[in-house]
Amino acid sequence: MIEVLAQAPEQLAGITGDLKSIKAGLGCLGAAIGVGIVGMKAAEAVGRNPDASGQILVQSIIGMALAEAVAFYSIFL
């Protein structure tokens, strides 16, 4: 019984490493979906009002940067 308890921290370390990988993968997936949605809506907006393409471009780049920040947070934290 004592040997089993002694091996428990090693097994838990492996599980937490796997959970970190899953967390990073889901965070990156969410960021990719967010960037895709921002790009889709920006293209729709430019299609509706081509004269505002400069403002739409700036706002969409800011939105994509914020969505990518989520990916970096999920990887590094």
Secondary structure, DSSP 8 states (H G I E B T S, - for coil): -HHHHHHHHHHHHHHHHHHHHHHHHHHHHHHHHHHHHHHHHHHHHHHH-GGGHHHHHHHHHHHHHHHHHHHHHHHH-
